[in-house]
């Protein structure tokens, strides 16, 4: 006898490539995910975070999420973990749509959202398996922002601990609650949105959130029967964990750093007295992301094999050509040209076409990281300033009455003001939090 868990993650609804919408292929891959889930006939479906790409998604994407989750909820109960791109208010509104403005309370029991990791708010749930008398018990931990860590610590010393140390305490507490009163036929599932040390990011994730400072140790993961993890877009097993734990990964290639990655969903069959069976099923609905590099003649030789794809082209040329974009469009009639670069000796310049391309501008994070060292912000101070910026962007609706030390640092650095008045020593290692804040 086994319990069946269907695991998907990191949909990032609303994600675009340049100015190009991905709605059509997103709808196709959500249909594919639903079909695979229906064929597998699971006892529980887990979405391990980042339902949306933006903390303020458009109404179309919220409706798309609600429709997809409703279809999955008709197959089996669904648990959705809040990721670092998700906000509690948006997920609450998504559930409001799912329940038809509160007129269908049954929908709330079929699709549940985990948005709080505090002991009195933690999502712990039990679901009976279809085979025999097995019960799946799930503990769901949403993403915990390093600078907005909210948890009830009984040990005051942990208020000044590193992020990894505090994560260890939270996960230990979750495991204790999950395993309390466990019977011989109970299957334990841990669902979380976090970065585990030693795993391989795709780097289409927010880079500040996949650094060693904000990593959880594999040995600290709760000892369960299956770990359904989200946050890393590359599908992979957590090989250093002592139990089956996997990142389902994103269902679409998110950027050109993921070219060649095969996306998938995870099918887990777990029993109390049998070896677990963990399978992955490839997803084929998404368009490939392909980078073509070489001379125009070399690219032409490869063009016939490209077909329908998102394409970034880097062309080696002797002289700039005003007709490069149109020539490439003829070579790649089924592809969407996202970016075209002309590369000459010691120079690089974009060749743009309104119809076929868009320039990939540096992100605000990259510009800020390049700018701040010139204003005297380097080393750990730079890391903390960038972490503060990331969290301010991730939590646009968060009410923070008193700016934290990192925010003072970031504001002063951008304004070019002296940093002598900022007490860097008050920053707690690895937490992005000041000692004064922890006593509030």
N, C-alpha and C positions, 0 to 999 in steps of 0.2 A: 504493500500500500504506500502511495506517495501523495504529497500535496503538490499542486502545480502553481508556479508563479511565472507570470508574463512580465517582463521588465523592459521598459522603454524610458527614454530620457532626453533632455536638452533639445526640445523641439524648436525653441527660439523663434516663435511665430512673429512675423513682422520683419525678419531679417532680409536685407536687400544686398545686392552686389552693385556698388556704385548707385546709380539712379534706377537700376532695374529691379522690378518687383519679382519675388519668387513665389507668388501666391499659387500659380498653376501647379508647379511641381510640389509645393507644400501640400496642396489638396490631394494630389496623387499619392504622395508617400503616406499621408494620414489614412487614406483609403486602404493602402497596402498593409499598414500596421494593423488596422481593424480586421482585415481579412485573415492575416496570420494569427491574430488573437482568437478569432472565431474558430479557426481550424484546430488550434491548440487546446481550446476549451479549458482555460485555467480556473483555479479556485480563487486567485487573487491577481490583480493587475497593479503594478507599481510604476508610477512616473516619478523619477528621482530628481526632478527640479529643472528650472529654467524653462517653464512653459512658454514664456514670452522672451523676446529679445530686449525689450525696453521696459523700464519700470512704469512707463505711461503708454501702453500699447493702444493702437487704434481700436475703435469699436468693431471693425471687421475682424480683427485678430481675436478679440475677446469672444465674439460670436463663433468664430472658427474653432477656438479652443473648447467652448461649451458644447458645440455640436459633436466634436470628436470624442470628448469625454463622455457625453451621453451615450453615444454608440458603444463605447467600450464598457460603460456601466451596465448596458443591457446584456453583455457577455459574462461579466463577473464584477464583483466589488472592486473599486478603484481607490487607491491612495495616492495623492499627489503631494510631493514634498516641495516646499518653497525653495527656490534657488536664489542665487545672488542677483539675478536679473528680475526676480518676482517681488512684488510687494503685497503685504497682507490685505490692503484695501482693494487692490486689483483682483486678487484671488477671491476675496469675499464677494465682489461684484460678479465675478465669473460664476460663483456658486448661486448667486441670486438669479442669474439668467438660467442656470441649469434647473433650478426649482420652479421656473416659470413665475418669477416674482413671489416666491414663497407659497404658491398654490399646490406644489407637488413636493411635500416633505419627504416622500419616498426617495426622490432623486438625491437628497442630501445624505441618505444612508448608503446609496450606491456609489457616490463619489465624495470622498472626504479629503480635506486639505490640511496638511500639517504646516503650520506657520509659526509655532512657538515651541521652544525646547525646554522652557522652564517646567519644573516637576509638576506643578498644578495645571499646566496647559499642554503638556506633552501628549501627542496622539499615540495612544496605545489601544490596539483593537484586536479582536479575535474573529476569525472567519472559519466556519466549518468546511472541511474538504468534502468533495463529492464522493471520494472513495473511503469507505469504512468510517471510522470514528475519529479520524485525524482532525486536529484544529491548527490553523495557522495563526500565530500570534505575531503581530508586527509592532515594532517601535520605530517611529519616524522622526528624524532629526533634520530640521530645516538648516539652511546655510546660516552660520553664525559669523557675522561681520567682525573682523578683528577689532575695529574701533567702536563697535556698538554691541559689545558682548553683554548680553542681559541674561543673568542666571542667578539663582539663589545659592550662594556658596555658604556652607555651614562653617568652613574653615577660613578664618580671616586671612591667613597667610596666602590663600589662593587668589585673593584680590590683587596681589602684586605679582602673580606668577606669569610665566610666558603663555602665549596662545596655545602651544602644544600641551602644556601642563593643564591648562584649564579645560581644553578639549578632552583630555584623558579623564578628568573628573566627570564631565558631562556624560561621556560615553559609558563610563563605569556605572553611573547612576541609572542610565537608560537600561543597561543590561540587567542591573539588579531588579528594576521594576518589571522588565520583560520576563525574566526567569522566575520571578516570585510565584510560588505555587505551581510551577510547571509540572505537568503530568507526563507520563511515558509516551503519550500519543500527541504531544504538542510539538509543533515545528516552529522554531523561532526565526523571524526575518527582521533584519535591520536595514532600514532605508534611510539614506542620508545624502546630502549635497555637500561635498567637501573634497579637498585635495589630499590624497594619501601619498606620503613620502615614497619616492622610488617609482611612481607611475610616470607615464610619458605623456605630457601635454601635447596638444596640437598647436598651441599658441594662437589659436583663434579665440581662446579664453582670455579674460582680462588678466594681463600678465602679473599685476600686483597680487592677484589672488592665487597664483600658482608658484609662489616663491617658497623657499625653505622656512622662512619665518612663519608662514601661515599653513604649514603642513601638519597633518596628523600622522603619527607613527603607525605602521601596520599592526604592531603588537598591541596598540591601544584600542583597536577596533573591538567592539563587543563580540564575544564568542557565541556565534549563532549558527544556524543551519545554512543561511544564505544572506549575503550582504548585497543589496541593490543600491549601487552608488551612482551619483550624478556629479556633473561639473566638468569632467574631462571629456573632450569631444572625440577622442580616439578610442574606439571600442577596445577593451583589454581586460584581462584578468589581473587582480591584485595578487601577484605571485608570492609575495612575502607574507600574506595573511595565512593563518593556520586553518582557515575554513574557506569554502567557496565564496568569493566576493568578486564582483565584476562591475566595470563601468559599461553601461549599455552604449554610451556615446551618442552623438547627434545623428538624426536620421538622414541629414543632408551634409555634403561637404560644405563647410562654412566659409572657407576662403582658400586661396591658392596654395597655402601651406599644407592643406589636406588633400592635394591632388594625389590620386592613387589609393587613398584609404577606402576600404570597403565598409560601408555602414551596415548596421544590423540591429536586431532586437534579440533579447535573451529569453530562452525557454528553460526554466529550472524545474526539475522533478526531484523532490526531496522527501525522504521517508525516515522514520525514526530508527529503523534497523537495516537500512539499505544504503549503498553508496550513492551519493547524489549524482544526477545526470544533468549536466549543464550544456546546452546546445545554443548556438547562435544561428539565426536565419538572416541571410543577406537581404538588404533592401535595394531594389533596382529602379525605383521610380524617379529618383533624383537625377538631375543633369550632372554630368561630370564637369569638374573644373580642371582646365588644362593650361599649362604654361608652355608656349612655343618660343624657342630661342634659336637664333642663327641668322644666316643671310637669307635674303628673300628667296633665293633659289632653293636653299635647304628647307625652308618652311613650306614652299610649294610642294616639295617631294613628300612631305608628311601630311599635307592638308587633306588629301583624299580619305585618310583614315580617321579624321576628327569627327565628322558628323555633327549631331545636335549636342552642343556643349557650351559652357561659358569659357571664353578663351582670353588669356592675357598673352600679348605678343611682345617680344623684345627682338628688334631687327638690327642686325649689324649692317651699317651702310657706310659708304665713303662720303657721300654728300646728302644733305637733307632732300627729301622728295615730297612735293605737295600732293602727289597722287598715291602715297603709300597706303592710306586708309582705304581708298576705293579698290586698290589692287588686292589688299588682304580680304576685303569683303567679298570679292569675286572668287578668291581661292577657297573661302570658308562660307559658302552660302547658307548652310544650316546652323552655323554657330552664331553666338552673340559675342561680339568683340567688346570686352569690358575695358581693356586698356592697351594702348599701343605706345611703345617706346622706341625711338630711334637711338641706337647706340653707335657712336663714333669714337675714334681714338680720343681718350681723355675727356669726352663730353657725353652727356646724356640729355636728350630733350624729348618731350612728348609730342607725338603726332596725333592730333585730335580730329575727330569727325563728329559732327552733331548727331548724325544718324547712327553711327556704329560704335562710338567709344565714349568713355568718360574717364577723366584723370582720377586716380586714387590719391587723394590728398593725405598728407600726414595727419594722424589723429591728434586731438588736443593733448592727449597724454604724452605722445612723442614730442610734440612741440614744447610742452611744459618741462619735460625731463631734459630737453636740450637747453632750455632757457635758464632754469634755476641755477645750474652750476656757475654760470656767468655772473650771477648775483650773489655768489658766496654760499649757496646751499648745496652741500655735497655729503657723501657718505650716508650715515644713518639718518641724519637730518633730512636728506633728500628722500630716502625711502619712506620716512614717516610723513613728509609733506605729500608725496604721491599717494600714500595710503589714505590720507585725509581727503584728498581730492577725489579718489575713487569712491569713497564712502559717501561723500556729499553728493556725488552724481548718482550713486546707486539708490540713495534714500532721499529723493527730492521732497517728500512730504513729511519727513521726520522733523519733529519739533525739538530742537536742541537749544534750550534757553541760554546757556552759557557756552560760548565757543571754547573748544578744547585747545590744548597747547599746540597740536599740529595745525589746527585751523588758523591760529594766530601766526604760526610760522609760515604757512602757505600764503596768507594774505600779505604779510610783511615782505616775503621774498618776491612776490609778483609786483608789489608796489616799489621795489627797490629800496625799502627802508632798512636801516641797520638791524641786524639780528641779535645784537648784544642783549636786548631786553628779553629775549626768549630763552627760558631756562631749559636747555636741551637735556640736562641731567634728570629733569622731572619726567621724561618719557620712559615708560616702563619697557624693558626689553621684549620685543616681539609682540607687544599688545597694541601699540599706538594709543595708550591711555596714560594719563598722568595720575600720580599718587593722590593728588587732591580729588580727582574725579571719582576714584574708587571709594571714597568715604562719603560720597553724597547719598 
